[in-house]
Structure formats: C-alpha cells, structure tokens
C-alpha cells in the first residue's frame, strides 16, 4: 500500500495522487459520517433550520421561509470553508504535527483528509436524515470533494494563479472585509436564488453546487498571492519517499 501511495505521489501529472485522495477522503467521510458529526448533532437544537410547514404555497412568506431554511443548512459548510482558508496559519502547524506520525509515502493525504474531516462535522449533521440523497455525488461521500479541492490547490496553486492572474489582480484591489464578504456572500446568494421556489426541488444537487461555488469563491477571494490556500501545505504533497 505504501509503495502504491509513493508512486501516486510521485506521478508528475498529479492524477494518481488525486485518485488516491478521492478514495481516502470518501472512505473517511463514510466511516466518520456519524462520529465526526455527533457533536454538531448534539447542539443542533441551538440553531434549528426549521421548516415551512403551514406556509401558503406561492406566498412571499413561503419563498422567504424556503430561502431561510436553505441558508441555515448551507451556512455551516460554507463557514468551515472560509475558516480553513482564513485560519491557514493555525491550521498548517496542526497538519505538520499530524504528519510526524504518518509514513512519508502517505503524507500528501494528510491535508486533504483533515479538510474532509472538518467538513463532515457540519455536513453530516445537516444531512443526518438525508444521508442517502444523491446530487452530483451521494451526500455521504460528497465531503471527498473538499479533500480533492485541498489537494488541487496545494498541488497546482501556482499554475492556477498564473492562469487567473488578471482575476487575482482585480481581487487584490478589494479591501479584506470586501473579500471576506464575497467569500461568504456569493455562495449564500446563489443558495437563495436557486431555492427561490414554492417547494425546493433537487435539494442535494443544489446544495452541492453551492458548496463547490463556495470552495471556488473562497479560494479566489482569500488565497494569498504566490502562496497556498493552506500557506505551506504544498510541502506535504511534495514529500517523496526518503532513502533509508
């Protein structure tokens, strides 16, 4: 297994590493679905999403209620995404300490798995009753997308920023507050728009699309220029098997 991981990490295209990350992240999401989200489930009553039972179909209140429920359901995952980016200076030391106990061949998996695990906390909570729903992916394995995204931005960040240089130049003209507002506000606005209907349909698909938009928006708004989304996690992905 370690030899397979070493070859995957050494693949110059990064595709084998990406496949390994997806498989490992999906396994973590499935196995950690209940235990990782249990604390959030225990305190879920503090901010209940509620429902729109009793609302008159087609009324303005119905639309507002549906939008509120959708926003409350998605705000947890979006907050995790923003925190991962904003607190990268504190996250990286935790990742580095964790890697000391991991075989060198598997160290490129650490950052994606930590990101996946953190995302499962709110995601597993808000989908406790809809775990079997399917959008782009089944809800139970969708957190693997966060792991894959983390791998991608630590592996190909420089190339991505070169391609999107003009967009990052425009981004840098905004104040930090405006960038944080965009990172949170854009996906929430999208969530409100795509759920503005009498009875929200294709819920799983729409939620997952919003999260992916949140990942991209968070990266574009908050990722440092010339640095990684986790400010140094690339070193973990670049580690190769050391000679004995």
NUSE-930331 format. One record per residue (C-alpha): residue in one letter; x, y, z. Coordinates in pm, whole numbers, padded with zeros to 5 digits, always signed. Last residue first. Layout:
BEGIN
AXYZ
...
end
This chain:
BEGIN
X+01687+00456+00414
X+01618+00679+00117
X+01331+00922+00162
X+00998+00860-00001
X+00882+01181-00158
X+00735+01490+00003
X+00576+01731-00244
X+00223+01695-00107
X+00339+01785+00243
X+00543+02078+00119
X+00233+02209-00057
X+00077+02260+00286
X+00269+02582+00319
X+00007+02852+00332
X-00310+02641+00345
X-00461+02801+00036
X-00111+02819-00100
X+00111+03115-00158
X+00217+03335-00450
X-00082+03558-00392
X-00270+03457-00079
X-00598+03262-00115
X-00888+03467+00020
X-01125+03578-00255
X-01041+03332-00533
X-01011+03037-00295
X-01327+03122-00104
X-01517+03174-00428
X-01404+02838-00565
X-01490+02649-00248
X-01819+02835-00206
X-01915+02758-00566
X-01848+02393-00489
X-02063+02424-00176
X-02346+02586-00374
X-02337+02308-00634
X-02357+02051-00355
X-02661+02215-00201
X-02834+02241-00539
X-02778+01874-00621
X-02896+01758-00279
X-03209+01973-00291
X-03328+01866-00633
X-03654+02050-00567
X-03738+02328-00321
X-04113+02363-00293
X-04254+02704-00375
X-03940+02822-00546
X-03650+03054-00466
X-03401+02775-00392
X-03163+02859-00676
X-03154+03228-00586
X-03108+03190-00211
X-02826+02939-00250
X-02655+03163-00506
X-02671+03448-00257
X-02522+03223+00010
X-02242+03122-00226
X-02163+03488-00306
X-02197+03622+00049
X-01941+03412+00232
X-01632+03456+00016
X-01760+03792-00109
X-01790+03930+00244
X-01444+03802+00324
X-01311+03980+00016
X-01495+04301+00099
X-01354+04298+00452
X-01001+04244+00322
X-01038+04550+00097
X-01068+04495-00277
X-00794+04589-00522
X-00633+04249-00471
X-00931+04079-00632
X-00877+04266-00958
X-00518+04142-00973
X-00641+03793-00877
X-00875+03797-01178
X-00594+03914-01402
X-00365+03635-01281
X-00619+03356-01326
X-00394+03137-01543
X-00088+03223-01335
X-00281+03169-01011
X-00393+02824-01122
X-00041+02726-01224
X+00098+02832-00887
X-00180+02654-00698
X-00144+02320-00876
X-00052+02081-00594
X-00172+02263-00285
X-00483+02392-00461
X-00565+02051-00605
X-00512+01856-00283
X-00748+02088-00094
X-01004+02058-00374
X-00982+01679-00363
X-01041+01680+00013
X-01335+01917-00025
X-01479+01694-00299
X-01442+01399-00060
X-01708+01571+00150
X-01957+01446-00115
X-01922+01086+00004
X-02222+01062+00236
X-02430+01308+00033
X-02418+01079-00269
X-02249+01260-00558
X-02359+01533-00800
X-02681+01516-00603
X-02783+01194-00430
X-02984+01153-00111
X-02885+00861+00113
X-02768+01079+00402
X-03096+01267+00412
X-03191+01238+00781
X-02846+01318+00922
X-02787+01563+00638
X-02743+01876+00848
X-02517+01692+01090
X-02309+01500+00838
X-02231+01825+00658
X-02148+02017+00976
X-01875+01779+01100
X-01800+01621+00759
X-01625+01942+00655
X-01366+01914+00929
X-01296+01554+00833
X-01255+01640+00465
X-01013+01924+00542
X-00809+01695+00768
X-00812+01426+00498
X-00697+01668+00228
X-00411+01797+00448
X-00291+01449+00548
X-00303+01270+00212
X+00030+01405+00085
X+00185+01246+00392
X+00114+00892+00279
X+00459+00795+00148
X+00630+00963+00442
X+00453+00737+00689
X+00230+00939+00925
X+00314+01020+01286
X+00509+01335+01204
X+00235+01429+00961
X-00002+01525+01241
X+00239+01785+01374
X+00266+01943+01030
X-00111+01947+00988
X-00161+02117+01322
X+00109+02370+01234
X-00071+02434+00899
X-00412+02500+01053
X-00302+02798+01259
X-00163+03000+00967
X-00444+02863+00747
X-00705+03028+00968
X-00870+03230+00689
X-00869+02947+00437
X-00997+02671+00662
X-01231+02920+00829
X-01389+03014+00495
X-01456+02651+00403
X-01591+02570+00750
X-01823+02872+00731
X-01956+02750+00395
X-02028+02408+00547
X-02219+02564+00837
X-02404+02827+00630
X-02561+02566+00399
X-02850+02449+00612
X-02924+02793+00753
X-02933+02943+00404
X-03167+02676+00268
X-03406+02715+00561
X-03408+03093+00521
X-03467+03074+00144
X-03758+02836+00191
X-03909+03068+00452
X-03868+03372+00230
X-04036+03196-00060
X-04321+03072+00158
X-04364+03416+00316
X-04400+03570-00029
X-04684+03330-00096
X-04677+03067-00368
X-04775+02782-00136
X-04920+02911+00195
X-04686+02823+00480
X-04815+02555+00716
X-04496+02350+00713
X-04204+02572+00616
X-03931+02405+00814
X-03686+02481+01091
X-03311+02522+01043
X-03259+02485+01417
X-02984+02697+01570
X-02940+02578+01930
X-03113+02247+01857
X-02813+02131+01657
X-02604+02109+01973
X-02598+01729+01990
X-02593+01694+01612
X-02283+01911+01593
X-02105+01690+01845
X-02212+01375+01652
X-02087+01492+01312
X-01749+01321+01336
X-01892+01001+01487
X-02182+00968+01239
X-02026+01029+00898
X-01676+00929+01006
X-01663+00594+00825
X-01831+00724+00509
X-01644+01054+00502
X-01311+00889+00580
X-01362+00637+00299
X-01453+00915+00056
X-01142+01110+00158
X-00916+00808+00104
X-01065+00730-00238
X-01062+01093-00352
X-00707+01149-00226
X-00576+00837-00400
X-00740+00950-00725
X-00582+01295-00690
X-00241+01141-00628
X-00277+00935-00941
X-00371+01247-01136
X-00083+01459-01007
X+00065+01482-01357
X+00419+01426-01228
X+00318+01100-01055
X+00544+01083-00749
X+00251+01100-00508
X+00080+00806-00676
X+00403+00606-00685
X+00457+00664-00312
X+00094+00577-00241
X+00128+00247-00427
X+00451+00169-00241
X+00277+00245+00089
X+00000+00000+00000
end
